[in-house]
Amino acid sequence: METRGLDPVPDSERTGRVRSLFPTWIAANMTVLLLTMGAGLIVFNALNFWQVLVVAVTTPVVSFGMVGLISLAGRRGGAPGMALSRAVFGQRGNLAPGALIWVARWGWETANAVTGAYALLAVLDLLFDIRTTSTLIMVTLQAFVAASFLLSGLGVRALRVCCTWSACLFGGFSVLVLVRLAAATPWRAVLDLPAGPTSMMIAGIGTLAAGGLSWAPSGPDFTRYLPRTASGRAMVAATVGGAGIVFLPMVLMGAVMAVGTPGLAVTDDPVSFIGVLLPGWISVPYLIVAVLGMVLINAMSMYSAGFTAQTLGFRVPRAWAVGINAAISLLLGSLLMMVASSFIDSFVSFLNLLAVTFSAWIGVFGVDQLRGRTYDPVALMDTTPTSAYWYAGGFAWPAVAAWAAGLAVGLLFTGVEWFTGPLATTWIGRSGLGWAVTIAVSGGLYAALPRPGARRGAAPLHF
């Protein structure tokens, strides 16, 4: 069980390997929600097969390319992402983006928990013909969240082992599904679909990239045990490759399924169609493996959320900090499964808001890395005015101002179920690129402002 919290990992304990990042990011994307999102590209965005292929290839390169670049800070500083963020925003200034990212993780973990519970319900229906009831919904949701909590509480070693085995299992069953799907698909109908507008293809990339961007602050959490000599290029390649090897087939599978069953894109239960479209000998084990994968995704998110809670001042061990998020995701998951009228609409709306929330932090933190940030392990853990990262009253005002400005501008271009910015109807807003504007504004403004307390002779960012 990992007992280390926010404190930086000493060089003597940095025994990790870059190759472990590949199964880590495979596991982070093993969700059947990608099937539903791929179906949405056909049904809602009106794209053809080749356009969906472009979206499926481009999205992980864009989103997880940023995750990989941000994760280089973990190799340099040896601490979790939101702890390293203290050096950028100041000990007090880091509380604002940290709190918003922590709240955003509630939504991400809730969406994962609900999807996992739906998958469990589908397995029970297929195997034992057990019909869904309100009580059963709560039992499956509690089981899913409890499993996620236990795994994340064990820590990074348990996550590494589970990521490796889950990647192998999920990959093997996905190949079976792909072969079965390829044999049963009316390919002429699939390939004869007319091309959709380029703007809708860009919008698809914008929406799907949001999920990947949400992992950016977590990137250093999984690289802080790597030695300082680890190759930056290899780290980025492993991150993008791990995500892409799952993203591409899953999104394409969802798109192909949607040609015959467009209801996959609008169902309230995003995994129920798997049992309908596939024979039982494939669908049942595939759903079981998918449930295990989604438990792992939630465990990884909770693992990072525990660190975020600690940076906000929760003076509890890391495992108990994880429990706070587990309780919140259980509560919100119950509301979503019992009350929400449309899971998919709620999920897409959440993704758009999620992207802007994380992008404001990404812009500032990324530019700070490019400026050659070095990390003082003592100052990171010192939250008093004696810290080198106290700056002006605990705030690095240029970073905080750039983050707030990027967030505000990004929201202007965002339109969701519950909120519509005044610029959401522009081309940028309709294309789901509010997150790109957010990164440009926050990063550009921070680059133009002086960096408080910049140290002379800072090391350049090495790849």
N, C-alpha and C positions, 0 to 999 in steps of 0.2 A: 504494500500500500504506500502510495506516495504521500509523504508528510510535508514536503516543501511547499511553501506558499508563494508569496510575491518576491521573496528574496532571490537575487540573482544566483545562478548556478556557477559554482567555482570551476575553473578550468579542469581541475582534477576529476570532476564528475561528468565532464562532457564526453561521453562515450557513444553518443548516438551516431547513426549512419544516415547519409543523405537518401539512400535507397528506401528508407522507411517512410519517407514522405509520399512515395508513389501509392502504396496501399492506403495510406492515411486519407489522401484526397479522392481515391476511388470510393472508400467507405463514406466520405462526406457527401457523396452524390447518389448513393444507392437508395433512391426514393421513387416510388411509383408515381409521384406527382409529376415527374418528367414525362410520363406517358400522357397524362392529362394536358400538360402544357403543350406537348407536341401535337395533340389532337386539336387544341385551340388554334394552332397556326393554320390548320386546314379549314376549320369551321368558321372561326371569327376573322382571321386575317386574310382568308381566301388565297393562301399561297399554294403553289404546286409543289411536287415532290422535290424538285431541284432547288427551289428557293428555301424549303425547309432544311435541306442539306447544308446550304450556305449558312443559315442561322445556327444549325447545330455545330458546325465547325468553328464559326467565328466567336460565338458566345463564350465558350470556355477559354479561348485565347485571350479575349479582352478582359473578362472578369477575373479568372484565376491567374492571368498574367500579373494583375495588380496584387492579388493575394501573395503570389510568389515574391514579388518585389518588396512588399511590406514585411514579409517573413524574414528577410535578410536582417532586420533589426534584432530579431531573436538571437541570431548567431553572434551579432556584435555585442549586445547588452546582456544576454543570458537571462532575461526576465520576461514575464508575460507581457503581451502587447499593451494592455492598459496601465501596467506599471511603468513601462518605458515612456508611455504618453505623458507621464508627469514631467519628464525632462523638456517636453515640447510646450505644454500648456501651463506649467507651474503646479505646485502641490494643490492649491485651491482651484486654479483654473481648470484642472483636469476633471473636477467633479461634474461640471456641466455636460461635456460630451460623454463622460463616463456614465452618468445617470441616464442620458437619452439612449445610449447604446445598450445599457442594461435593460431598459424598458422594451426596446426593440427586440431584444433576445426573448423576452416573454412571448411575443407574438410568434417568433420563429419556432420556438419550442412547442408552443401551443398547436401550431399548424402541423408539426411533425407528430405530436402526440395524437392528434385527432386522426391523421392519416394512418398511423399505426393501429389505433383502436379499430378503425374501419376495416383494416386488413385482417385483424383478429376475428372480427365479426364475420367477414367473408369466409374465412377458414372454417369457423364453427358451422356456418350454414352449409358449406360444401361437404364437410365430413359427416356432420351429425344432424343436418337439417334443423338446426336450432335457430328459431326466428329471433330477430332483434327486439329487445324490450328496453325500456328506460333503465331498469336495474342492470341488465347485461351491458348496456353502454357504459355505465359507471364502473362496473367491475373490470371490463377490458381496458378502459382508460386508466384506472388505478394500477392495473398490472403493468401496463406499458410504462407509465411514469416511474413506478417503483423500480423496474428493471433498469431504466436509464439512470436513475439516481444511484443505484448500487454500483453500476459499472463506472460511472464518472467519479464516484467517491474513491474507487480504488486507485485511479490516477493514470499517468501517462503510459506506464509499462503494460497495464491491462488493456488499455486502448490500442496500443501498438499490436499486441498479439491478436486481439479481436479484429482489428482492421485487416490484418493479413489473411486470416481464415475467412472472414466475411467476403473479402474481395475475390478469393478463389471460388467460394460457393456461389456467390451471386453471378460471377462471370460464367461459371459452368452452366447454370440454369438459364441464364440470359441467352447463351448460344443455342440451347435447346428450343427456347421460345422463338428465337430468330429463324431457326431452320423450319420449325412448324409454321410460323407465320409466312415465311417466304413461299412455302408449298401451297398454302391455302389462299394467298392473296390474289385477287383479280388484278394483275399487274397492268393490264391495258387501261383499266379504269383509273388506276393510280397514276400512271405516266401520262395519261391524256388530260389530266386536270389543267385548266388554263392558268397561266401565270397571273399572280396578283400584283398590285401596285408595289413598286420598290419601297415606298414609304411604309407600307405595312410590314415588309421584311425587316426594315430598320426598327420598326416598333417592336417586332418579335424579339430582335436582339436586345433591345432596351429593356424589355420586361424580363426576359430570361436571365439577363446578366445580373439582375438585382439579387437573386439568390446567391450567386457567387461572391458578389461584393460584400455581402454580410459576413463572410468568413475572414475578411481582411484583418480586422483587429485581433482575430484568433491566430493568424499565421505565426507570429513569434512564439505563441504558447507551445507550438509543436516543433520549433526549431531551436529552442533555448538550450537543449541538451546536445546540440551539434558542436563540434570543436570549431574554434575560430578559423581554422584552415580549410573548412568545408567550402567547396566550390559554389559560388553564388549562381553561376549559370546552371549548374546541375540542380540546385535547389529549385530554381524557377521552372526548369524543364520538367522535373518530377511533379511539381504542383500542377502545371498545365496538363501534362500527360495523364496523370491520374484522374483528373476531372474529365478530360476529353474522352478517354476510353470508355467512360460510362455515359457521358452526355450524348455523344453521337448516336449510338444504337438506341438508347431509350427514347430520345426525341423522335427519331425516325420511326420507331415502332409505334409510338402514339399517333403519329401522322398517318401511317398506313392503316392502323386500326380504325381511325376516324372516317376513312373513305367508305367503309361498309357500315359502321355504327357511329354516326356523328354525335350520338348522345353521350359518348365518352367525354366530350368537351364540356358538357353542361350538367352532368350528374351531381347530385348532392353527396353521393358516396363515390369518391374518386377511384376506388379499387374494385368495386363490385363487377365491373365489366370484364375483368380478367377471367373470372369464373365462367362467364357467358361465352367469351370468344375462344377460350382454350379448353382442350379436354382435361378431365379431372386429374389424370396422371401427371400433367405438367402444371396445371394451375395451382393445385394444392401445395406441392413442395415449393413452387416458385413464390407463392404468397407467404409461406412460412419463412423462407430465406429473406424475402422482402421485409417481413416484420423484424427479423433480427437486424437487418441493415438499418431500418429506421430507428430501432432502439439505439444502435451505435451512433447514428447521426445526432440523436437527441443527447446522448451521453457526451459526445464531443462538444456540443453547444453548451451543455450544463457545466462541463469542465472549465471552459473559458468564462462562463458567466460567474462561476465561483470566484475567479480572480477579480473580475470586474466589481463584484460585491465587496471584496476586501479593499479595493482601492477607494471605494466610497465610504469606508470607515467601519464596516462590519467587522468587529474584532473577534472573529471566531475562526476555528480551523477551516482549511479549504473545503474539506468534505461537508462540513455543516453549512458553509456558505453556498455550496451546491444545493443543499436541501431547501434553501429559501426559494430558489428558482423552480425546484420540483413542485413545491406547494402551489406556487403561483400558476405554473402551467397546468396543474391539475384543475384548479379553479376555473381558469379561462377556457380550458378544453371542455369542461362540463357545460359552460355557457354556450360555446360554439356548437357543440353536438346537439344540445337540447333546444336551443333557441334560434340560432342563425338559420335564415331561410335558404341561403345558397352558400355552400362552403367554397366553391370555386370563385365566385365573385368576391367573397371576402378575402380569399387568399391572394388573388391578383391585386386587389386594392392594397392589401398589406405589403405585397412585394414592392409596389411603386413607392410607398412611403418609406419602406425599409431602405431602399436604394439611396434615397436622398439623405436619410439619417446617417448612414455609414459613409457616404461619399464626402460629406462635409469634413469628417475626421480624416478620411483618406487623403484628401487634397493637401491639408496642412501637414500631416505626419509624413506623407511622401516627399514633399518639398523639403522638409526638415532633414530627411535622410540624405537627399541629394546635396544638401549644404554641407554634409560631412559631419553629422552628429556623432559625438562620442558620449558614452554613458558612465556616470560616476555611480558605482553600486551603493556606496554609503549614502549619497545624496538622494537616490531613488527611494530609500527606505526611511529617510528622515523627513517627517511631515511637519517639523517645527520651523520657525523663522531662521534657524541656523542652517537650513538646507541650502545647498548651492542652487537648487531649483525652486527657491522661494520667490525670486524675482521681485516684483513690486507688490507687496502685500499678499504674496502667494499666487499671483497671476502673471502669466506671460501675456500681456495685453495684445500684442500683435497677433499671436496665435489665436487667442480667444475671439478677437474681433474678426479675423479672417474666417474662422469656423462659423461664427454667427451669421456673417454676411453670406457665405456660401449656402448655408442652410435656408436662410430667408429667400434668397433668389431661387434656389431649387424648388422650394414649395410653390413659388409663383407659377412654375411650369407643370405642376403636378395636378392631375385630376383623378379622383377616386370616388368610391361610393359615398364617402362621408365628407369629402372636402374637394373643392374645385378652385384651383388658383386662377387669378385673372388672366394668366398667359397660357393656361392649359389647352386652349383651342388653337394655339399657334402650331406651326409645323413641328417645332421641337417638342412641344407638349404632347401632341398627338402621336409622335414617334417614340414616346416613352424615354426621352433623353434628358429628363430633368436631372438625373444623377450625373450626366456628363457635364451639364452646365454647373452643377454644384461643385464638382471637382475643379473645373476650370476657374471658377470664381474664388473658391477658398484657397486653392493652391497658388493661383496667380497673385492674389492680394497678399498672401503671406510671403511670397517671393519678393514682392515689391517693398515690403516693410522690413525695418531692421530687426535682427534677431537679438532679443535681450540676453545679455550674459554670454554671448558667443565666445568660445574659447579659441585662442590662437593655436594654429598648428593642428586643427582638427583633421582627422584622417578622412580621405576621400572614400566614397562608396565603391567597394571592389566587387566585381562579379566573378 
